[in-house]
């Protein structure tokens, strides 16, 4: 098989993935992961230069004490206790969620905003991190709600769309 899918191969591949996904078992997850590991996908990335300010926000759960150390605003180190999938991680995998813009960090984290939960208030803690070296990061593509609010992301999105058309 060559490196590019033709339309029939792509449809077959997507059907296999859809069927595996619908079974919702650990075996199907491993199957999907193994299939995807054999294919190279173009992923939009951005390099944040050394010195870039990164914002990380965490929600305080009901009756949870405020964070008492910087480590609680860092990535999780107790990977054995990460039992569920997150937005960008699988069980047993820690991911440092952050943004280079505080106007993105809070809406991405707030349960009231993200999940449309009817609460009068919620407590958030925000920390500022400064990159000590250049960071190569996966970039999340924009949606219509945040269009034209993040210039670099818009440029990456356009580049990715052009690449996908090739």
N, CA, C and O atoms as a DFTB+ gen file, in Angstrom:
664 C
 N C O
     1  1       0.841      -1.185       0.000
     2  2       0.000       0.000       0.000
     3  2       0.882       1.243       0.000
     4  3       1.885       1.295       0.712
     5  1       0.515       2.237      -0.791
     6  2       1.303       3.462      -0.814
     7  2       0.984       4.308       0.419
     8  3       0.128       3.941       1.224
     9  1       1.663       5.420       0.562
    10  2       1.509       6.246       1.752
    11  2       0.226       7.059       1.777
    12  3      -0.149       7.588       2.823
    13  1      -0.454       7.168       0.640
    14  2      -1.669       7.969       0.583
    15  2      -2.881       7.057       0.437
    16  3      -2.842       6.067      -0.293
    17  1      -3.956       7.402       1.139
    18  2      -5.208       6.669       1.008
    19  2      -5.946       7.126      -0.237
    20  3      -5.987       8.319      -0.536
    21  1      -6.529       6.181      -0.964
    22  2      -7.501       6.611      -1.958
    23  2      -8.852       6.651      -1.238
    24  3      -8.939       6.258      -0.074
    25  1      -9.884       7.110      -1.901
    26  2     -11.175       7.314      -1.257
    27  2     -11.760       6.016      -0.709
    28  3     -12.330       6.012       0.382
    29  1     -11.630       4.920      -1.446
    30  2     -12.175       3.630      -0.997
    31  2     -11.444       3.151       0.253
    32  3     -12.075       2.701       1.209
    33  1     -10.110       3.249       0.249
    34  2      -9.333       2.846       1.427
    35  2      -9.692       3.704       2.635
    36  3      -9.817       3.194       3.748
    37  1      -9.854       4.986       2.418
    38  2     -10.201       5.891       3.511
    39  2     -11.569       5.544       4.085
    40  3     -11.734       5.512       5.304
    41  1     -12.548       5.286       3.231
    42  2     -13.880       4.920       3.718
    43  2     -13.830       3.612       4.505
    44  3     -14.472       3.493       5.549
    45  1     -13.075       2.634       4.014
    46  2     -12.925       1.357       4.722
    47  2     -12.260       1.571       6.087
    48  3     -12.703       1.032       7.101
    49  1     -11.211       2.353       6.088
    50  2     -10.486       2.668       7.317
    51  2     -11.411       3.341       8.337
    52  3     -11.417       2.965       9.510
    53  1     -12.181       4.322       7.899
    54  2     -13.094       5.031       8.801
    55  2     -14.191       4.111       9.321
    56  3     -14.614       4.244      10.469
    57  1     -14.656       3.186       8.498
    58  2     -15.657       2.209       8.945
    59  2     -15.080       1.313      10.033
    60  3     -15.741       1.053      11.038
    61  1     -13.848       0.838       9.840
    62  2     -13.193       0.018      10.868
    63  2     -13.071       0.782      12.185
    64  3     -13.359       0.243      13.253
    65  1     -12.647       2.028      12.102
    66  2     -12.502       2.835      13.312
    67  2     -13.849       3.075      13.986
    68  3     -13.958       2.984      15.209
    69  1     -14.867       3.380      13.198
    70  2     -16.198       3.635      13.757
    71  2     -16.733       2.389      14.458
    72  3     -17.274       2.485      15.560
    73  1     -16.588       1.224      13.833
    74  2     -17.063      -0.019      14.443
    75  2     -16.323      -0.320      15.741
    76  3     -16.930      -0.746      16.724
    77  1     -15.022      -0.100      15.742
    78  2     -14.237      -0.334      16.958
    79  2     -14.639       0.642      18.052
    80  3     -14.745       0.264      19.219
    81  1     -14.863       1.896      17.677
    82  2     -15.247       2.919      18.655
    83  2     -16.581       2.582      19.308
    84  3     -16.757       2.783      20.509
    85  1     -17.520       2.069      18.516
    86  2     -18.852       1.779      19.040
    87  2     -18.848       0.651      20.061
    88  3     -19.754       0.580      20.891
    89  1     -17.854      -0.233      20.024
    90  2     -17.827      -1.323      21.000
    91  2     -17.393      -0.845      22.384
    92  3     -17.660      -1.525      23.374
    93  1     -16.738       0.295      22.476
    94  2     -16.357       0.948      23.733
    95  2     -15.723      -0.011      24.743
    96  3     -16.128      -0.046      25.905
    97  1     -14.757      -0.765      24.314
    98  2     -14.031      -1.656      25.216
    99  2     -12.558      -1.278      25.197
   100  3     -12.103      -0.556      24.310
   101  1     -11.823      -1.768      26.176
   102  2     -10.387      -1.487      26.213
   103  2      -9.714      -2.110      24.986
   104  3      -8.753      -1.557      24.452
   105  1     -10.226      -3.266      24.543
   106  2      -9.656      -3.899      23.358
   107  2      -9.852      -3.025      22.123
   108  3      -8.949      -2.896      21.296
   109  1     -11.045      -2.422      22.002
   110  2     -11.293      -1.572      20.832
   111  2     -10.435      -0.315      20.898
   112  3      -9.976       0.181      19.869
   113  1     -10.218       0.202      22.108
   114  2      -9.357       1.377      22.245
   115  2      -7.934       1.038      21.798
   116  3      -7.314       1.797      21.053
   117  1      -7.425      -0.099      22.254
   118  2      -6.075      -0.525      21.871
   119  2      -6.007      -0.749      20.358
   120  3      -5.024      -0.378      19.717
   121  1      -7.045      -1.350      19.796
   122  2      -7.118      -1.580      18.348
   123  2      -7.049      -0.261      17.590
   124  3      -6.267      -0.116      16.650
   125  1      -7.870       0.699      18.002
   126  2      -7.882       2.014      17.353
   127  2      -6.517       2.681      17.488
   128  3      -5.982       3.221      16.518
   129  1      -5.961       2.641      18.690
   130  2      -4.661       3.278      18.928
   131  2      -3.578       2.646      18.051
   132  3      -2.742       3.353      17.489
   133  1      -3.592       1.325      17.935
   134  2      -2.599       0.648      17.101
   135  2      -2.753       1.009      15.629
   136  3      -1.760       1.205      14.929
   137  1      -3.997       1.099      15.156
   138  2      -4.222       1.503      13.760
   139  2      -3.689       2.913      13.538
   140  3      -2.963       3.172      12.578
   141  1      -4.058       3.812      14.430
   142  2      -3.652       5.206      14.258
   143  2      -2.143       5.382      14.367
   144  3      -1.577       6.286      13.752
   145  1      -1.490       4.525      15.146
   146  2      -0.031       4.612      15.280
   147  2       0.703       4.215      14.006
   148  3       1.889       4.511      13.858
   149  1       0.016       3.550      13.088
   150  2       0.665       3.140      11.839
   151  2       0.560       4.197      10.750
   152  3       1.136       4.043       9.674
   153  1      -0.171       5.264      11.025
   154  2      -0.422       6.292      10.010
   155  2       0.139       7.622      10.482
   156  3      -0.009       7.994      11.646
   157  1       0.776       8.325       9.581
   158  2       1.252       9.668       9.900
   159  2       0.178      10.677       9.530
   160  3      -0.272      10.739       8.386
   161  1      -0.222      11.461      10.513
   162  2      -1.208      12.507      10.293
   163  2      -0.525      13.861      10.404
   164  3       0.278      14.073      11.312
   165  1      -0.829      14.770       9.506
   166  2      -0.296      16.127       9.696
   167  2      -1.009      16.768      10.879
   168  3      -2.239      16.774      10.943
   169  1      -0.252      17.294      11.792
   170  2      -0.821      17.922      12.983
   171  2      -0.333      19.360      13.031
   172  3       0.869      19.610      12.934
   173  1      -1.247      20.301      13.179
   174  2      -0.803      21.697      13.264
   175  2      -0.057      21.927      14.570
   176  3      -0.569      21.642      15.652
   177  1       1.141      22.439      14.457
   178  2       1.976      22.709      15.626
   179  2       2.432      24.160      15.597
   180  3       2.408      24.820      14.559
   181  1       2.836      24.625      16.736
   182  2       3.377      25.972      16.849
   183  2       4.581      25.894      17.789
   184  3       4.587      25.104      18.734
   185  1       5.583      26.702      17.531
   186  2       6.736      26.778      18.431
   187  2       6.598      28.052      19.246
   188  3       6.573      29.157      18.705
   189  1       6.510      27.875      20.555
   190  2       6.505      29.024      21.453
   191  2       7.950      29.262      21.884
   192  3       8.570      28.370      22.463
   193  1       8.493      30.441      21.613
   194  2       9.902      30.689      21.939
   195  2      10.137      30.795      23.445
   196  3       9.234      31.103      24.223
   197  1      11.369      30.530      23.815
   198  2      11.798      30.701      25.199
   199  2      11.327      32.076      25.674
   200  3      11.443      33.064      24.948
   201  1      10.797      32.132      26.892
   202  2      10.313      33.394      27.446
   203  2       8.817      33.617      27.257
   204  3       8.253      34.553      27.823
   205  1       8.167      32.756      26.458
   206  2       6.724      32.890      26.253
   207  2       5.989      32.699      27.573
   208  3       6.312      31.799      28.348
   209  1       5.013      33.543      27.820
   210  2       4.182      33.419      29.022
   211  2       3.028      32.477      28.724
   212  3       2.318      32.639      27.731
   213  1       2.848      31.496      29.589
   214  2       1.779      30.514      29.455
   215  2       0.882      30.595      30.682
   216  3       1.362      30.722      31.809
   217  1      -0.411      30.522      30.455
   218  2      -1.391      30.659      31.529
   219  2      -2.057      29.305      31.748
   220  3      -2.512      28.661      30.803
   221  1      -2.106      28.890      33.002
   222  2      -2.782      27.638      33.361
   223  2      -3.815      27.958      34.425
   224  3      -3.511      28.602      35.429
   225  1      -5.032      27.506      34.198
   226  2      -6.125      27.746      35.131
   227  2      -6.702      26.412      35.562
   228  3      -6.875      25.506      34.747
   229  1      -7.002      26.297      36.851
   230  2      -7.646      25.093      37.380
   231  2      -8.892      25.478      38.148
   232  3      -8.941      26.521      38.800
   233  1      -9.893      24.628      38.063
   234  2     -11.151      24.827      38.784
   235  2     -11.028      24.183      40.156
   236  3     -10.445      23.109      40.303
   237  1     -11.578      24.845      41.145
   238  2     -11.688      24.241      42.477
   239  2     -13.024      23.525      42.555
   240  3     -14.070      24.130      42.317
   241  1     -12.999      22.259      42.882
   242  2     -14.235      21.493      43.046
   243  2     -14.946      21.969      44.316
   244  3     -14.336      22.605      45.176
   245  1     -16.231      21.658      44.422
   246  2     -16.993      22.036      45.620
   247  2     -16.305      21.509      46.870
   248  3     -15.875      20.356      46.913
   249  1     -16.205      22.348      47.872
   250  2     -15.604      22.018      49.174
   251  2     -14.119      21.663      49.097
   252  3     -13.583      21.065      50.030
   253  1     -13.460      22.018      48.017
   254  2     -12.032      21.747      47.876
   255  2     -11.248      22.945      48.407
   256  3     -11.612      24.094      48.161
   257  1     -10.174      22.664      49.136
   258  2      -9.317      23.745      49.624
   259  2      -8.629      24.416      48.445
   260  3      -8.432      23.809      47.392
   261  1      -8.268      25.677      48.640
   262  2      -7.483      26.356      47.615
   263  2      -6.118      25.689      47.527
   264  3      -5.653      25.077      48.489
   265  1      -5.488      25.810      46.378
   266  2      -4.195      25.171      46.183
   267  2      -3.161      25.816      47.091
   268  3      -3.133      27.034      47.267
   269  1      -2.316      24.974      47.661
   270  2      -1.335      25.487      48.617
   271  2       0.092      25.453      48.075
   272  3       1.018      25.915      48.742
   273  1       0.276      24.910      46.874
   274  2       1.625      24.858      46.313
   275  2       1.571      25.032      44.798
   276  3       0.546      24.788      44.161
   277  1       2.694      25.457      44.246
   278  2       2.805      25.620      42.801
   279  2       2.600      24.275      42.101
   280  3       2.048      24.220      41.003
   281  1       3.043      23.203      42.737
   282  2       2.905      21.873      42.152
   283  2       1.467      21.504      41.824
   284  3       1.217      20.722      40.907
   285  1       0.524      22.064      42.570
   286  2      -0.885      21.769      42.314
   287  2      -1.398      22.473      41.053
   288  3      -2.469      22.142      40.545
   289  1      -0.638      23.433      40.558
   290  2      -0.987      24.094      39.297
   291  2      -0.161      23.552      38.137
   292  3      -0.313      23.997      36.999
   293  1       0.699      22.606      38.421
   294  2       1.543      22.012      37.393
   295  2       0.811      20.825      36.762
   296  3      -0.382      20.635      36.998
   297  1       1.514      20.038      35.973
   298  2       0.930      18.813      35.437
   299  2       0.879      17.773      36.547
   300  3       1.657      17.837      37.499
   301  1      -0.028      16.822      36.426
   302  2      -0.165      15.784      37.449
   303  2       1.015      14.827      37.386
   304  3       1.425      14.384      36.313
   305  1       1.544      14.525      38.549
   306  2       2.666      13.591      38.629
   307  2       2.208      12.213      39.116
   308  3       2.972      11.250      39.063
   309  1       0.962      12.121      39.589
   310  2       0.415      10.862      40.101
   311  2      -0.298      10.095      38.981
   312  3      -1.496       9.822      39.065
   313  1       0.453       9.758      37.941
   314  2      -0.179       9.189      36.744
   315  2      -0.942       7.898      37.036
   316  3      -1.883       7.570      36.312
   317  1      -0.561       7.161      38.073
   318  2      -1.279       5.931      38.405
   319  2      -2.710       6.221      38.851
   320  3      -3.553       5.324      38.835
   321  1      -2.997       7.462      39.249
   322  2      -4.345       7.841      39.681
   323  2      -5.167       8.494      38.571
   324  3      -6.315       8.873      38.801
   325  1      -4.607       8.630      37.389
   326  2      -5.360       9.201      36.264
   327  2      -6.103       8.040      35.609
   328  3      -5.543       7.297      34.804
   329  1      -7.367       7.902      35.971
   330  2      -8.161       6.728      35.580
   331  2      -9.025       6.950      34.344
   332  3      -9.503       5.989      33.742
   333  1      -9.231       8.211      33.960
   334  2     -10.174       8.500      32.882
   335  2      -9.517       9.330      31.783
   336  3      -8.470       9.943      31.989
   337  1     -10.145       9.337      30.627
   338  2      -9.690      10.164      29.525
   339  2      -9.949      11.627      29.857
   340  3     -10.980      11.970      30.436
   341  1      -9.007      12.484      29.486
   342  2      -9.190      13.922      29.606
   343  2      -9.379      14.507      28.220
   344  3      -9.630      13.783      27.257
   345  1      -9.256      15.817      28.126
   346  2      -9.428      16.457      26.817
   347  2      -8.329      16.064      25.847
   348  3      -8.561      16.017      24.639
   349  1      -7.126      15.779      26.357
   350  2      -6.004      15.450      25.464
   351  2      -5.127      14.348      26.036
   352  3      -3.970      14.210      25.639
   353  1      -5.654      13.573      26.950
   354  2      -4.850      12.507      27.537
   355  2      -5.697      11.253      27.716
   356  3      -6.927      11.296      27.726
   357  1      -4.998      10.149      27.855
   358  2      -5.654       8.882      28.143
   359  2      -5.346       8.501      29.584
   360  3      -4.494       9.134      30.207
   361  1      -6.014       7.482      30.138
   362  2      -5.700       7.060      31.504
   363  2      -4.207       6.758      31.650
   364  3      -3.588       6.167      30.765
   365  1      -3.649       7.171      32.774
   366  2      -2.231       6.943      33.030
   367  2      -1.308       7.906      32.316
   368  3      -0.099       7.681      32.267
   369  1      -1.850       8.969      31.764
   370  2      -1.045       9.933      31.006
   371  2      -1.341      11.339      31.514
   372  3      -2.500      11.740      31.617
   373  1      -0.296      12.076      31.825
   374  2      -0.440      13.437      32.329
   375  2      -0.217      14.437      31.204
   376  3       0.685      14.273      30.381
   377  1      -1.041      15.468      31.176
   378  2      -0.926      16.516      30.169
   379  2      -0.984      17.874      30.849
   380  3      -1.814      18.090      31.731
   381  1      -0.121      18.778      30.452
   382  2      -0.116      20.143      30.988
   383  2      -0.973      21.000      30.070
   384  3      -0.542      21.379      28.981
   385  1      -2.184      21.303      30.510
   386  2      -3.081      22.166      29.739
   387  2      -2.738      23.614      30.039
   388  3      -2.661      24.006      31.203
   389  1      -2.534      24.404      29.011
   390  2      -2.262      25.819      29.221
   391  2      -2.623      26.579      27.955
   392  3      -2.971      25.989      26.932
   393  1      -2.535      27.884      28.045
   394  2      -2.795      28.747      26.890
   395  2      -1.769      29.865      26.921
   396  3      -1.194      30.169      27.966
   397  1      -1.549      30.465      25.775
   398  2      -0.642      31.612      25.751
   399  2      -1.435      32.913      25.835
   400  3      -0.907      33.990      25.560
   401  1      -2.694      32.804      26.215
   402  2      -3.573      33.965      26.293
   403  2      -4.585      33.714      27.405
   404  3      -5.324      32.730      27.355
   405  1      -4.630      34.593      28.411
   406  2      -5.548      34.359      29.525
   407  2      -7.013      34.427      29.111
   408  3      -7.874      33.884      29.802
   409  1      -7.305      35.083      27.998
   410  2      -8.694      35.127      27.543
   411  2      -9.136      33.775      26.985
   412  3     -10.326      33.565      26.750
   413  1      -8.199      32.864      26.772
   414  2      -8.523      31.504      26.341
   415  2      -8.516      30.562      27.540
   416  3      -9.362      29.672      27.627
   417  1      -7.583      30.742      28.454
   418  2      -7.404      29.835      29.576
   419  2      -8.661      29.700      30.436
   420  3      -9.069      28.586      30.764
   421  1      -9.261      30.795      30.792
   422  2     -10.425      30.733      31.687
   423  2     -11.638      30.107      30.998
   424  3     -12.234      29.194      31.569
   425  1     -12.033      30.551      29.801
   426  2     -13.182      29.889      29.161
   427  2     -12.958      28.401      28.879
   428  3     -13.908      27.619      28.908
   429  1     -11.712      28.004      28.608
   430  2     -11.421      26.595      28.356
   431  2     -11.527      25.760      29.625
   432  3     -11.727      24.548      29.550
   433  1     -11.396      26.384      30.781
   434  2     -11.350      25.664      32.044
   435  2     -12.654      25.753      32.826
   436  3     -13.048      24.788      33.481
   437  1     -13.308      26.863      32.768
   438  2     -14.510      27.101      33.564
   439  2     -15.611      26.096      33.245
   440  3     -16.006      25.937      32.090
   441  1     -16.103      25.418      34.285
   442  2     -17.206      24.478      34.088
   443  2     -18.485      25.211      33.709
   444  3     -19.294      24.692      32.940
   445  1     -18.670      26.394      34.236
   446  2     -19.867      27.176      33.918
   447  2     -19.901      27.486      32.424
   448  3     -20.946      27.369      31.784
   449  1     -18.766      27.876      31.879
   450  2     -18.702      28.237      30.459
   451  2     -18.656      26.992      29.569
   452  3     -19.446      26.871      28.632
   453  1     -17.739      26.070      29.857
   454  2     -17.537      24.900      28.989
   455  2     -18.713      23.941      28.991
   456  3     -19.117      23.438      27.942
   457  1     -19.261      23.688      30.171
   458  2     -20.298      22.665      30.278
   459  2     -21.680      23.262      30.490
   460  3     -22.657      22.539      30.687
   461  1     -21.754      24.590      30.447
   462  2     -23.023      25.292      30.597
   463  2     -23.748      24.862      31.874
   464  3     -24.956      24.624      31.867
   465  1     -22.992      24.768      32.964
   466  2     -23.550      24.372      34.254
   467  2     -24.179      25.592      34.911
   468  3     -23.598      26.678      34.913
   469  1     -25.357      25.405      35.463
   470  2     -26.088      26.501      36.095
   471  2     -25.626      26.651      37.548
   472  3     -26.221      26.083      38.463
   473  1     -24.565      27.417      37.739
   474  2     -24.037      27.708      39.073
   475  2     -23.936      29.218      39.202
   476  3     -23.727      29.926      38.217
   477  1     -24.085      29.698      40.418
   478  2     -23.965      31.141      40.632
   479  2     -22.515      31.593      40.561
   480  3     -22.235      32.722      40.158
   481  1     -21.595      30.723      40.950
   482  2     -20.182      31.090      40.960
   483  2     -19.336      29.821      40.948
   484  3     -19.830      28.719      41.184
   485  1     -18.066      30.002      40.670
   486  2     -17.079      28.937      40.826
   487  2     -15.737      29.590      41.114
   488  3     -15.497      30.737      40.736
   489  1     -14.881      28.861      41.777
   490  2     -13.559      29.380      42.096
   491  2     -12.537      28.783      41.137
   492  3     -12.531      27.581      40.875
   493  1     -11.679      29.650      40.624
   494  2     -10.607      29.254      39.725
   495  2      -9.294      29.800      40.264
   496  3      -9.267      30.859      40.891
   497  1      -8.221      29.086      40.024
   498  2      -6.889      29.604      40.312
   499  2      -6.119      29.622      39.000
   500  3      -6.116      28.643      38.253
   501  1      -5.471      30.737      38.731
   502  2      -4.699      30.894      37.503
   503  2      -3.241      31.145      37.856
   504  3      -2.930      31.935      38.747
   505  1      -2.362      30.468      37.150
   506  2      -0.934      30.657      37.343
   507  2      -0.267      31.045      36.038
   508  3      -0.754      30.720      34.956
   509  1       0.834      31.732      36.149
   510  2       1.598      32.161      34.976
   511  2       2.912      31.391      34.950
   512  3       3.641      31.355      35.941
   513  1       3.205      30.781      33.819
   514  2       4.426      30.025      33.619
   515  2       5.215      30.702      32.513
   516  3       4.631      31.253      31.579
   517  1       6.528      30.667      32.610
   518  2       7.382      31.249      31.573
   519  2       8.265      30.137      31.017
   520  3       8.993      29.480      31.761
   521  1       8.194      29.932      29.699
   522  2       8.939      28.851      29.051
   523  2      10.439      29.084      29.205
   524  3      10.941      30.167      28.901
   525  1      11.148      28.063      29.677
   526  2      12.600      28.147      29.843
   527  2      13.341      27.746      28.575
   528  3      14.546      27.971      28.458
   529  1      12.625      27.155      27.632
   530  2      13.200      26.767      26.346
   531  2      12.093      26.824      25.301
   532  3      10.918      26.945      25.648
   533  1      12.457      26.739      24.033
   534  2      11.447      26.717      22.977
   535  2      10.552      25.498      23.166
   536  3      11.033      24.413      23.492
   537  1       9.249      25.680      22.961
   538  2       8.296      24.587      23.132
   539  2       7.587      24.298      21.813
   540  3       6.991      25.191      21.211
   541  1       7.654      23.052      21.371
   542  2       6.892      22.614      20.209
   543  2       5.582      22.048      20.732
   544  3       5.586      21.065      21.473
   545  1       4.467      22.652      20.358
   546  2       3.160      22.272      20.902
   547  2       2.163      21.981      19.796
   548  3       2.204      22.586      18.724
   549  1       1.270      21.050      20.072
   550  2       0.136      20.810      19.187
   551  2      -0.817      21.971      19.364
   552  3      -1.070      22.413      20.485
   553  1      -1.337      22.454      18.279
   554  2      -2.257      23.582      18.318
   555  2      -3.674      23.092      18.086
   556  3      -3.928      22.321      17.160
   557  1      -4.591      23.535      18.920
   558  2      -5.996      23.194      18.739
   559  2      -6.592      24.145      17.724
   560  3      -6.414      25.360      17.811
   561  1      -7.297      23.586      16.765
   562  2      -7.891      24.417      15.726
   563  2      -9.054      25.212      16.298
   564  3      -9.668      24.814      17.288
   565  1      -9.343      26.327      15.670
   566  2     -10.375      27.222      16.185
   567  2     -11.768      26.742      15.818
   568  3     -11.946      25.888      14.950
   569  1     -12.739      27.309      16.495
   570  2     -14.132      27.104      16.118
   571  2     -14.768      28.476      15.928
   572  3     -14.130      29.498      16.180
   573  1     -16.004      28.504      15.490
   574  2     -16.646      29.776      15.149
   575  2     -16.783      30.727      16.340
   576  3     -16.824      31.944      16.155
   577  1     -16.854      30.181      17.567
   578  2     -17.022      31.041      18.739
   579  2     -15.805      31.913      19.021
   580  3     -15.934      32.994      19.595
   581  1     -14.618      31.446      18.617
   582  2     -13.409      32.216      18.923
   583  2     -12.698      32.699      17.668
   584  3     -11.552      33.145      17.725
   585  1     -13.379      32.607      16.542
   586  2     -12.781      33.031      15.277
   587  2     -12.342      34.493      15.351
   588  3     -13.044      35.332      15.915
   589  1     -11.188      34.785      14.784
   590  2     -10.617      36.131      14.704
   591  2     -10.182      36.704      16.056
   592  3      -9.917      37.903      16.148
   593  1     -10.100      35.884      17.101
   594  2      -9.645      36.374      18.396
   595  2      -8.216      35.947      18.703
   596  3      -7.638      36.396      19.692
   597  1      -7.644      35.095      17.879
   598  2      -6.298      34.584      18.145
   599  2      -5.577      34.437      16.810
   600  3      -5.693      33.410      16.141
   601  1      -4.836      35.467      16.432
   602  2      -4.245      35.559      15.093
   603  2      -3.344      34.370      14.747
   604  3      -3.458      33.812      13.656
   605  1      -2.446      33.973      15.666
   606  2      -1.523      32.881      15.371
   607  2      -2.287      31.587      15.102
   608  3      -1.941      30.833      14.193
   609  1      -3.316      31.338      15.888
   610  2      -4.102      30.126      15.721
   611  2      -4.848      30.135      14.390
   612  3      -4.985      29.097      13.742
   613  1      -5.325      31.295      13.991
   614  2      -6.003      31.416      12.695
   615  2      -5.040      31.088      11.555
   616  3      -5.412      30.409      10.598
   617  1      -3.801      31.573      11.660
   618  2      -2.808      31.294      10.620
   619  2      -2.481      29.806      10.564
   620  3      -2.329      29.238       9.482
   621  1      -2.373      29.180      11.730
   622  2      -2.099      27.746      11.778
   623  2      -3.268      26.977      11.176
   624  3      -3.072      26.026      10.419
   625  1      -4.477      27.392      11.515
   626  2      -5.676      26.733      10.995
   627  2      -5.726      26.808       9.472
   628  3      -6.055      25.825       8.809
   629  1      -5.400      27.974       8.919
   630  2      -5.384      28.127       7.458
   631  2      -4.312      27.234       6.836
   632  3      -4.554      26.587       5.817
   633  1      -3.125      27.199       7.450
   634  2      -2.042      26.351       6.938
   635  2      -2.447      24.884       6.958
   636  3      -2.189      24.144       6.009
   637  1      -3.084      24.474       8.050
   638  2      -3.521      23.080       8.167
   639  2      -4.570      22.755       7.111
   640  3      -4.516      21.694       6.488
   641  1      -5.518      23.654       6.906
   642  2      -6.557      23.438       5.888
   643  2      -5.939      23.307       4.506
   644  3      -6.339      22.446       3.722
   645  1      -4.966      24.158       4.205
   646  2      -4.286      24.080       2.907
   647  2      -3.532      22.763       2.757
   648  3      -3.540      22.153       1.687
   649  1      -2.878      22.325       3.842
   650  2      -2.144      21.067       3.817
   651  2      -3.099      19.899       3.603
   652  3      -2.790      18.972       2.854
   653  1      -4.250      19.939       4.254
   654  2      -5.227      18.857       4.124
   655  2      -5.796      18.767       2.713
   656  3      -6.192      17.688       2.271
   657  1      -5.837      19.891       2.007
   658  2      -6.370      19.904       0.637
   659  2      -5.395      19.285      -0.359
   660  3      -5.806      18.813      -1.419
   661  1      -4.095      19.284      -0.021
   662  2      -3.069      18.766      -0.945
   663  2      -3.157      17.267      -1.114
   664  3      -2.367      16.682      -1.856
